[in-house]
Amino acid sequence: MAVSSALCLPSTPHSKPYFSAADCRSSDSGARPRIEMPAASSLLGGRASPLILRFPPNFVRQLSIKARRNCSNIGVAQIAAASWSNDPPAFEGPRSAASSDASAVPEAAGADGSTLVGGGVDRSGVDLAVPVVQDAKASAVAKTAALFGSDGSLAVHAGERLGRGITTDGITTPVVNTSAYWFNNSDELIDFKEKRHASFEYGRYGNPTTQALEEKMSALERAESTLFVSSGMYASVAMFSALVPAGGHIVTTNDCYRKTRIFIQSELPKMGISACFIILAWLEDVQCNLEMQATVIDPADIESLKSTLEQNNVTLFFTESPTNPFLRCIDIELVSQLCHNNGALVCIDGTFASPVNQKALALGADLILHSATKFIAGHNDVIGGCISGSKELISKIRLYHNVVGGVLNPNAAYMILRGMKTLHLRVQNQNSTALRMAQLLEEHPKV
């Protein structure tokens, strides 16, 4: 880029940047592009500018050499036109948590002239070859999954705005610490309220950093939508409160996180909600003494499970798989089929499996819940939770969430985003270590 020794008119409210992203790149011949700057008098309405910045010739020469050496260095462009990086991009409004927008992936030309996306995926035919999901609601998630191809890639890239930053063009998603959002005028606010304009409204109802995290989780779980909240426990509470009405009935297992069991036993009855506890086979002789209706069955006895579902008009079946703390798994596909045949929803807490090891939605569950504090964030430095599923169900939970609170702090959202970039690697190593330990114990003579 050519840089003169007299540079940088300060940007005015009506000025526009005079540099594009391509302006700091050399031509094929290696020559630097010549940028024609408007005369200073024309920029200032005929007035000469007293604010012209002057740099020593040696400084300018060094910048020019450095720019030629590294065409990706935009330092020269930032000095020559500070407004280029500071001028905010047009606001694009929040996308749904399911849409990881494959169009945001940079395009490149292949050797044969065809268009490539994301470093080599042929997009010349537009069709990304997703034969399984035909529903338009889930097509964006499926396209993203097909584009990146693996959970490892999804954990790094999904949900992030590739080349279309929220406030900058940074690769990473920034922390947006704000409680309110800007509307240009009252008409825009009215359009937003009447759902003609997409925007964020208030920090408790949505945040760009948190939205990027939700989109990443939706991509990993192959879900239409995801809601991130302040903790895994709050995700459970919000799910129960939003989806189970007064007079509803919950079926769950006794082997689950203790605080979840306490909430079901102590708090749900206050809302007029009863529960059936399915006691695992090794506890089948234990008697329940609860202040609500309780049915004790062996989940291995399918006929008893069917009877429980039919006789109690069950609203929701909830369990962990693997369970906390005994790591017992259920047949998600079978339980989902039985529950759906009787009109009951199925929610699985997959915290101990993580999205890498288990796709509960693909097995038939309606909702998948996680405490992001554990494997998802992975570094023992943040608390958060999430729940993924269809747009219809997540919208109901989000409405309850917007009333009650339980908001994930944007700084926590950023830390979870950062932790998820190593999720796939961490879980793979944990699986490998656990397998080696199991093999060692299996062969040990004292076991």
TADA-V870608 format. One record per residue. N is the residue number from 1. SS is DSSP state (~ for helix, > for strand, _ for the rest). PHI is phi in whole degrees, 0 to 359 (none if undefined). OMEGA is omega in radians with two decimals (NA if undefined). Layout:
n:N ss:SS phi:PHI omega:OMEGA
n:N ss:SS phi:PHI omega:OMEGA
This chain:
n:1 ss:_ phi:none omega:3.09
n:2 ss:_ phi:282 omega:3.14
n:3 ss:_ phi:231 omega:3.10
n:4 ss:_ phi:273 omega:-3.13
n:5 ss:_ phi:280 omega:3.06
n:6 ss:> phi:242 omega:-2.95
n:7 ss:> phi:228 omega:2.79
n:8 ss:_ phi:66 omega:2.86
n:9 ss:_ phi:286 omega:3.12
n:10 ss:_ phi:297 omega:-3.12
n:11 ss:_ phi:292 omega:3.09
n:12 ss:_ phi:250 omega:-3.13
n:13 ss:_ phi:303 omega:-3.07
n:14 ss:_ phi:252 omega:-3.12
n:15 ss:_ phi:279 omega:3.13
n:16 ss:_ phi:235 omega:3.11
n:17 ss:_ phi:294 omega:-3.10
n:18 ss:_ phi:254 omega:-3.12
n:19 ss:_ phi:235 omega:3.00
n:20 ss:_ phi:256 omega:-3.12
n:21 ss:~ phi:298 omega:-3.10
n:22 ss:~ phi:277 omega:-3.04
n:23 ss:~ phi:291 omega:-3.13
n:24 ss:~ phi:262 omega:3.12
n:25 ss:_ phi:247 omega:3.14
n:26 ss:_ phi:285 omega:3.07
n:27 ss:_ phi:284 omega:-3.12
n:28 ss:_ phi:300 omega:-3.12
n:29 ss:_ phi:280 omega:-3.13
n:30 ss:_ phi:95 omega:-3.14
n:31 ss:_ phi:284 omega:3.14
n:32 ss:_ phi:278 omega:3.11
n:33 ss:_ phi:292 omega:3.12
n:34 ss:_ phi:265 omega:-3.12
n:35 ss:_ phi:261 omega:3.11
n:36 ss:_ phi:274 omega:3.13
n:37 ss:_ phi:270 omega:3.06
n:38 ss:_ phi:298 omega:3.11
n:39 ss:_ phi:299 omega:-3.10
n:40 ss:~ phi:298 omega:-3.11
n:41 ss:~ phi:294 omega:3.13
n:42 ss:~ phi:289 omega:3.12
n:43 ss:~ phi:291 omega:-3.06
n:44 ss:_ phi:254 omega:3.07
n:45 ss:_ phi:65 omega:3.09
n:46 ss:_ phi:94 omega:-3.12
n:47 ss:_ phi:266 omega:3.05
n:48 ss:_ phi:287 omega:-3.10
n:49 ss:_ phi:268 omega:3.04
n:50 ss:_ phi:273 omega:-3.00
n:51 ss:_ phi:251 omega:3.13
n:52 ss:_ phi:289 omega:3.13
n:53 ss:> phi:271 omega:-3.14
n:54 ss:> phi:244 omega:3.13
n:55 ss:_ phi:245 omega:3.07
n:56 ss:_ phi:301 omega:-3.13
n:57 ss:~ phi:306 omega:-3.13
n:58 ss:~ phi:298 omega:3.12
n:59 ss:~ phi:297 omega:3.14
n:60 ss:~ phi:295 omega:-3.13
n:61 ss:~ phi:297 omega:3.13
n:62 ss:~ phi:295 omega:3.11
n:63 ss:~ phi:297 omega:-3.12
n:64 ss:~ phi:296 omega:3.12
n:65 ss:~ phi:297 omega:-3.12
n:66 ss:~ phi:294 omega:3.13
n:67 ss:~ phi:295 omega:3.11
n:68 ss:~ phi:293 omega:-3.10
n:69 ss:~ phi:290 omega:-3.08
n:70 ss:_ phi:226 omega:-3.03
n:71 ss:_ phi:292 omega:3.14
n:72 ss:_ phi:273 omega:-3.14
n:73 ss:_ phi:281 omega:-3.08
n:74 ss:_ phi:262 omega:3.14
n:75 ss:~ phi:300 omega:3.14
n:76 ss:~ phi:297 omega:-3.14
n:77 ss:~ phi:297 omega:3.14
n:78 ss:~ phi:292 omega:3.11
n:79 ss:~ phi:288 omega:-3.09
n:80 ss:~ phi:290 omega:-3.14
n:81 ss:_ phi:211 omega:-3.07
n:82 ss:_ phi:298 omega:-3.11
n:83 ss:~ phi:292 omega:-3.13
n:84 ss:~ phi:300 omega:-3.11
n:85 ss:~ phi:272 omega:-3.08
n:86 ss:~ phi:269 omega:-3.14
n:87 ss:_ phi:294 omega:-3.04
n:88 ss:_ phi:291 omega:3.07
n:89 ss:_ phi:291 omega:3.11
n:90 ss:_ phi:299 omega:-3.10
n:91 ss:_ phi:290 omega:-3.07
n:92 ss:_ phi:256 omega:3.10
n:93 ss:_ phi:72 omega:-3.12
n:94 ss:_ phi:290 omega:3.04
n:95 ss:_ phi:269 omega:3.07
n:96 ss:_ phi:296 omega:-3.07
n:97 ss:_ phi:294 omega:-3.12
n:98 ss:_ phi:274 omega:-3.02
n:99 ss:_ phi:268 omega:3.11
n:100 ss:_ phi:267 omega:2.92
n:101 ss:_ phi:42 omega:3.14
n:102 ss:~ phi:297 omega:-3.13
n:103 ss:~ phi:291 omega:3.14
n:104 ss:~ phi:284 omega:-3.11
n:105 ss:_ phi:284 omega:-3.11
n:106 ss:_ phi:302 omega:3.13
n:107 ss:> phi:261 omega:3.09
n:108 ss:> phi:219 omega:-3.14
n:109 ss:> phi:271 omega:3.10
n:110 ss:_ phi:280 omega:-3.10
n:111 ss:_ phi:296 omega:-3.12
n:112 ss:_ phi:266 omega:3.13
n:113 ss:_ phi:91 omega:3.13
n:114 ss:_ phi:287 omega:-3.11
n:115 ss:> phi:273 omega:3.11
n:116 ss:> phi:246 omega:3.14
n:117 ss:> phi:234 omega:3.04
n:118 ss:_ phi:60 omega:3.03
n:119 ss:_ phi:80 omega:2.96
n:120 ss:_ phi:133 omega:3.11
n:121 ss:> phi:271 omega:-3.08
n:122 ss:> phi:294 omega:-3.14
n:123 ss:_ phi:241 omega:-3.07
n:124 ss:_ phi:299 omega:3.12
n:125 ss:_ phi:265 omega:3.12
n:126 ss:_ phi:67 omega:-3.12
n:127 ss:_ phi:290 omega:-3.13
n:128 ss:_ phi:268 omega:3.03
n:129 ss:_ phi:57 omega:3.06
n:130 ss:_ phi:243 omega:-3.01
n:131 ss:_ phi:282 omega:-2.97
n:132 ss:_ phi:278 omega:-3.01
n:133 ss:_ phi:263 omega:3.11
n:134 ss:_ phi:256 omega:-3.10
n:135 ss:_ phi:295 omega:-3.11
n:136 ss:~ phi:298 omega:-3.11
n:137 ss:~ phi:296 omega:-3.07
n:138 ss:~ phi:255 omega:-3.03
n:139 ss:~ phi:295 omega:-3.13
n:140 ss:~ phi:296 omega:3.11
n:141 ss:~ phi:295 omega:-3.13
n:142 ss:~ phi:295 omega:3.13
n:143 ss:~ phi:295 omega:3.11
n:144 ss:~ phi:297 omega:3.13
n:145 ss:~ phi:298 omega:3.13
n:146 ss:~ phi:292 omega:-3.09
n:147 ss:~ phi:293 omega:-3.07
n:148 ss:~ phi:273 omega:2.92
n:149 ss:_ phi:86 omega:-3.11
n:150 ss:_ phi:209 omega:3.10
n:151 ss:~ phi:297 omega:3.11
n:152 ss:~ phi:299 omega:3.12
n:153 ss:~ phi:291 omega:3.13
n:154 ss:~ phi:298 omega:-3.12
n:155 ss:~ phi:295 omega:3.13
n:156 ss:~ phi:271 omega:-2.92
n:157 ss:~ phi:255 omega:-3.00
n:158 ss:_ phi:298 omega:3.10
n:159 ss:_ phi:86 omega:3.14
n:160 ss:_ phi:283 omega:-3.11
n:161 ss:_ phi:269 omega:-3.06
n:162 ss:_ phi:291 omega:3.12
n:163 ss:_ phi:77 omega:-3.14
n:164 ss:_ phi:229 omega:-3.06
n:165 ss:_ phi:299 omega:3.14
n:166 ss:_ phi:291 omega:3.11
n:167 ss:_ phi:240 omega:3.09
n:168 ss:_ phi:221 omega:3.07
n:169 ss:_ phi:261 omega:3.11
n:170 ss:_ phi:294 omega:3.13
n:171 ss:_ phi:292 omega:-3.13
n:172 ss:_ phi:276 omega:3.10
n:173 ss:_ phi:281 omega:-3.11
n:174 ss:_ phi:283 omega:3.03
n:175 ss:_ phi:278 omega:3.12
n:176 ss:_ phi:254 omega:3.13
n:177 ss:_ phi:269 omega:3.12
n:178 ss:_ phi:208 omega:3.08
n:179 ss:_ phi:257 omega:-3.10
n:180 ss:> phi:219 omega:-3.08
n:181 ss:_ phi:229 omega:-3.00
n:182 ss:_ phi:272 omega:2.94
n:183 ss:_ phi:243 omega:-3.05
n:184 ss:_ phi:294 omega:-3.14
n:185 ss:_ phi:200 omega:-3.10
n:186 ss:~ phi:293 omega:3.12
n:187 ss:~ phi:297 omega:3.11
n:188 ss:~ phi:294 omega:3.09
n:189 ss:~ phi:295 omega:3.11
n:190 ss:~ phi:296 omega:3.09
n:191 ss:~ phi:300 omega:3.11
n:192 ss:~ phi:295 omega:-3.12
n:193 ss:~ phi:296 omega:-3.14
n:194 ss:_ phi:265 omega:3.00
n:195 ss:_ phi:64 omega:3.01
n:196 ss:_ phi:261 omega:-3.11
n:197 ss:_ phi:223 omega:-3.13
n:198 ss:_ phi:269 omega:3.14
n:199 ss:_ phi:195 omega:2.90
n:200 ss:_ phi:273 omega:-3.08
n:201 ss:_ phi:243 omega:-3.03
n:202 ss:> phi:210 omega:-3.03
n:203 ss:_ phi:303 omega:3.14
n:204 ss:_ phi:283 omega:-3.08
n:205 ss:_ phi:262 omega:-3.13
n:206 ss:_ phi:168 omega:-3.10
n:207 ss:_ phi:207 omega:-3.10
n:208 ss:~ phi:301 omega:3.13
n:209 ss:~ phi:294 omega:3.13
n:210 ss:~ phi:294 omega:3.14
n:211 ss:~ phi:296 omega:3.08
n:212 ss:~ phi:300 omega:3.11
n:213 ss:~ phi:294 omega:3.13
n:214 ss:~ phi:296 omega:3.12
n:215 ss:~ phi:293 omega:3.11
n:216 ss:~ phi:296 omega:-3.13
n:217 ss:~ phi:293 omega:3.09
n:218 ss:~ phi:300 omega:3.12
n:219 ss:~ phi:295 omega:-3.14
n:220 ss:~ phi:293 omega:-3.09
n:221 ss:~ phi:271 omega:-3.07
n:222 ss:_ phi:57 omega:-3.09
n:223 ss:_ phi:255 omega:3.06
n:224 ss:_ phi:286 omega:-3.05
n:225 ss:> phi:206 omega:3.11
n:226 ss:> phi:219 omega:3.03
n:227 ss:> phi:241 omega:3.04
n:228 ss:> phi:260 omega:-3.08
n:229 ss:> phi:226 omega:-2.96
n:230 ss:_ phi:289 omega:3.14
n:231 ss:_ phi:197 omega:3.07
n:232 ss:~ phi:294 omega:3.12
n:233 ss:~ phi:296 omega:3.10
n:234 ss:~ phi:294 omega:3.08
n:235 ss:~ phi:300 omega:3.10
n:236 ss:~ phi:294 omega:-3.12
n:237 ss:~ phi:299 omega:-3.13
n:238 ss:~ phi:296 omega:3.14
n:239 ss:~ phi:296 omega:3.12
n:240 ss:~ phi:300 omega:-3.03
n:241 ss:~ phi:293 omega:-3.07
n:242 ss:~ phi:278 omega:-2.98
n:243 ss:~ phi:253 omega:-3.10
n:244 ss:_ phi:252 omega:-3.10
n:245 ss:_ phi:280 omega:3.02
n:246 ss:_ phi:301 omega:-3.06
n:247 ss:_ phi:89 omega:3.12
n:248 ss:_ phi:286 omega:-3.05
n:249 ss:> phi:222 omega:-3.13
n:250 ss:> phi:245 omega:2.98
n:251 ss:> phi:248 omega:3.13
n:252 ss:> phi:212 omega:3.11
n:253 ss:> phi:255 omega:3.14
n:254 ss:_ phi:285 omega:3.12
n:255 ss:_ phi:275 omega:-3.14
n:256 ss:_ phi:206 omega:3.13
n:257 ss:_ phi:305 omega:-2.97
n:258 ss:~ phi:301 omega:-3.11
n:259 ss:~ phi:291 omega:3.05
n:260 ss:~ phi:295 omega:3.12
n:261 ss:~ phi:297 omega:3.12
n:262 ss:~ phi:297 omega:3.13
n:263 ss:~ phi:297 omega:3.14
n:264 ss:~ phi:295 omega:-3.09
n:265 ss:~ phi:284 omega:-2.95
n:266 ss:~ phi:258 omega:-3.01
n:267 ss:~ phi:261 omega:-3.12
n:268 ss:~ phi:297 omega:3.09
n:269 ss:~ phi:301 omega:3.10
n:270 ss:~ phi:294 omega:3.12
n:271 ss:~ phi:263 omega:-3.14
n:272 ss:_ phi:79 omega:-3.12
n:273 ss:_ phi:248 omega:3.11
n:274 ss:> phi:260 omega:-3.08
n:275 ss:> phi:214 omega:2.97
n:276 ss:> phi:251 omega:3.09
n:277 ss:> phi:261 omega:3.07
n:278 ss:> phi:274 omega:-3.12
n:279 ss:_ phi:275 omega:-3.12
n:280 ss:_ phi:297 omega:-2.97
n:281 ss:~ phi:306 omega:-3.08
n:282 ss:~ phi:285 omega:3.08
n:283 ss:~ phi:242 omega:-2.97
n:284 ss:_ phi:294 omega:3.14
n:285 ss:_ phi:271 omega:-3.13
n:286 ss:_ phi:285 omega:3.14
n:287 ss:_ phi:262 omega:3.11
n:288 ss:_ phi:268 omega:3.08
n:289 ss:_ phi:236 omega:-3.07
n:290 ss:_ phi:246 omega:3.12
n:291 ss:_ phi:274 omega:3.13
n:292 ss:_ phi:206 omega:3.09
n:293 ss:_ phi:295 omega:3.13
n:294 ss:_ phi:222 omega:3.10
n:295 ss:_ phi:241 omega:-3.11
n:296 ss:_ phi:257 omega:3.12
n:297 ss:_ phi:224 omega:3.04
n:298 ss:_ phi:269 omega:-3.08
n:299 ss:_ phi:297 omega:3.08
n:300 ss:_ phi:287 omega:3.12
n:301 ss:_ phi:271 omega:-3.05
n:302 ss:~ phi:298 omega:-3.13
n:303 ss:~ phi:296 omega:3.10
n:304 ss:~ phi:294 omega:3.10
n:305 ss:~ phi:296 omega:3.09
n:306 ss:~ phi:300 omega:-3.13
n:307 ss:~ phi:298 omega:3.13
n:308 ss:~ phi:298 omega:-3.14
n:309 ss:~ phi:295 omega:-3.09
n:310 ss:~ phi:286 omega:-3.01
n:311 ss:~ phi:277 omega:-3.01
n:312 ss:_ phi:252 omega:-3.14
n:313 ss:_ phi:49 omega:-3.00
n:314 ss:_ phi:291 omega:3.08
n:315 ss:_ phi:271 omega:-2.99
n:316 ss:> phi:211 omega:2.96
n:317 ss:> phi:253 omega:-3.11
n:318 ss:> phi:231 omega:3.05
n:319 ss:> phi:203 omega:2.99
n:320 ss:> phi:263 omega:3.06
n:321 ss:_ phi:205 omega:-0.03
n:322 ss:_ phi:293 omega:-3.09
n:323 ss:_ phi:278 omega:3.08
n:324 ss:_ phi:252 omega:0.27
n:325 ss:_ phi:250 omega:-2.94
n:326 ss:_ phi:269 omega:3.00
n:327 ss:_ phi:59 omega:3.08
n:328 ss:_ phi:270 omega:-3.11
n:329 ss:_ phi:251 omega:3.06
n:330 ss:_ phi:248 omega:3.07
n:331 ss:_ phi:276 omega:-3.04
n:332 ss:~ phi:300 omega:-3.10
n:333 ss:~ phi:296 omega:-3.13
n:334 ss:~ phi:292 omega:-3.14
n:335 ss:~ phi:299 omega:3.13
n:336 ss:~ phi:297 omega:3.13
n:337 ss:~ phi:297 omega:3.14
n:338 ss:~ phi:297 omega:-3.11
n:339 ss:~ phi:293 omega:-3.13
n:340 ss:~ phi:294 omega:3.08
n:341 ss:~ phi:296 omega:3.14
n:342 ss:_ phi:248 omega:3.03
n:343 ss:_ phi:76 omega:-3.12
n:344 ss:_ phi:256 omega:3.04
n:345 ss:> phi:280 omega:3.12
n:346 ss:> phi:233 omega:3.06
n:347 ss:> phi:238 omega:-3.14
n:348 ss:> phi:247 omega:2.97
n:349 ss:> phi:270 omega:-3.07
n:350 ss:_ phi:257 omega:-3.07
n:351 ss:_ phi:307 omega:-3.05
n:352 ss:_ phi:283 omega:3.11
n:353 ss:_ phi:266 omega:-3.02
n:354 ss:~ phi:71 omega:3.13
n:355 ss:~ phi:295 omega:-3.13
n:356 ss:~ phi:288 omega:-3.05
n:357 ss:~ phi:266 omega:-3.03
n:358 ss:_ phi:211 omega:3.06
n:359 ss:_ phi:243 omega:-3.04
n:360 ss:_ phi:296 omega:-3.14
n:361 ss:_ phi:295 omega:3.11
n:362 ss:_ phi:293 omega:3.12
n:363 ss:_ phi:272 omega:3.06
n:364 ss:_ phi:118 omega:3.13
n:365 ss:_ phi:292 omega:3.11
n:366 ss:_ phi:274 omega:-3.09
n:367 ss:> phi:221 omega:3.03
n:368 ss:> phi:232 omega:-3.05
n:369 ss:> phi:242 omega:3.12
n:370 ss:> phi:221 omega:2.79
n:371 ss:> phi:270 omega:-3.10
n:372 ss:_ phi:290 omega:3.13
n:373 ss:_ phi:299 omega:-3.02
n:374 ss:_ phi:273 omega:-2.99
n:375 ss:_ phi:291 omega:-3.01
n:376 ss:_ phi:295 omega:3.08
n:377 ss:_ phi:287 omega:2.88
n:378 ss:_ phi:83 omega:-3.04
n:379 ss:_ phi:233 omega:3.05
n:380 ss:_ phi:58 omega:-3.08
n:381 ss:_ phi:231 omega:-3.11
n:382 ss:_ phi:204 omega:3.10
n:383 ss:_ phi:242 omega:3.11
n:384 ss:_ phi:190 omega:3.12
n:385 ss:> phi:210 omega:-3.14
n:386 ss:> phi:207 omega:3.06
n:387 ss:> phi:217 omega:-3.06
n:388 ss:> phi:236 omega:3.12
n:389 ss:> phi:172 omega:3.14
n:390 ss:_ phi:287 omega:3.10
n:391 ss:~ phi:300 omega:-3.11
n:392 ss:~ phi:299 omega:-3.10
n:393 ss:~ phi:288 omega:-3.13
n:394 ss:~ phi:294 omega:3.10
n:395 ss:~ phi:297 omega:3.10
n:396 ss:~ phi:296 omega:3.13
n:397 ss:~ phi:292 omega:-3.14
n:398 ss:~ phi:295 omega:3.09
n:399 ss:~ phi:299 omega:3.09
n:400 ss:~ phi:297 omega:-3.14
n:401 ss:~ phi:300 omega:-3.14
n:402 ss:~ phi:296 omega:3.12
n:403 ss:~ phi:280 omega:-2.98
n:404 ss:~ phi:274 omega:-3.09
n:405 ss:_ phi:111 omega:-3.09
n:406 ss:_ phi:72 omega:-3.02
n:407 ss:_ phi:281 omega:3.04
n:408 ss:_ phi:282 omega:3.11
n:409 ss:_ phi:296 omega:-3.13
n:410 ss:~ phi:303 omega:3.10
n:411 ss:~ phi:294 omega:3.07
n:412 ss:~ phi:294 omega:3.11
n:413 ss:~ phi:300 omega:3.12
n:414 ss:~ phi:296 omega:-3.12
n:415 ss:~ phi:293 omega:3.08
n:416 ss:~ phi:291 omega:3.05
n:417 ss:~ phi:304 omega:-3.13
n:418 ss:~ phi:295 omega:3.14
n:419 ss:~ phi:295 omega:-3.10
n:420 ss:~ phi:292 omega:3.13
n:421 ss:_ phi:294 omega:3.08
n:422 ss:_ phi:251 omega:-3.08
n:423 ss:~ phi:304 omega:-3.07
n:424 ss:~ phi:298 omega:3.13
n:425 ss:~ phi:295 omega:-3.11
n:426 ss:~ phi:296 omega:-3.09
n:427 ss:~ phi:294 omega:3.09
n:428 ss:~ phi:300 omega:3.13
n:429 ss:~ phi:292 omega:3.10
n:430 ss:~ phi:295 omega:3.09
n:431 ss:~ phi:299 omega:-3.12
n:432 ss:~ phi:296 omega:3.13
n:433 ss:~ phi:295 omega:-3.14
n:434 ss:~ phi:296 omega:3.12
n:435 ss:~ phi:295 omega:3.11
n:436 ss:~ phi:297 omega:3.12
n:437 ss:~ phi:295 omega:3.13
n:438 ss:~ phi:297 omega:3.12
n:439 ss:~ phi:295 omega:3.12
n:440 ss:~ phi:295 omega:-3.14
n:441 ss:~ phi:291 omega:-3.13
n:442 ss:~ phi:297 omega:-3.10
n:443 ss:~ phi:270 omega:-3.08
n:444 ss:_ phi:285 omega:-3.07
n:445 ss:_ phi:293 omega:-3.11
n:446 ss:_ phi:269 omega:-3.14
n:447 ss:_ phi:258 omega:NA
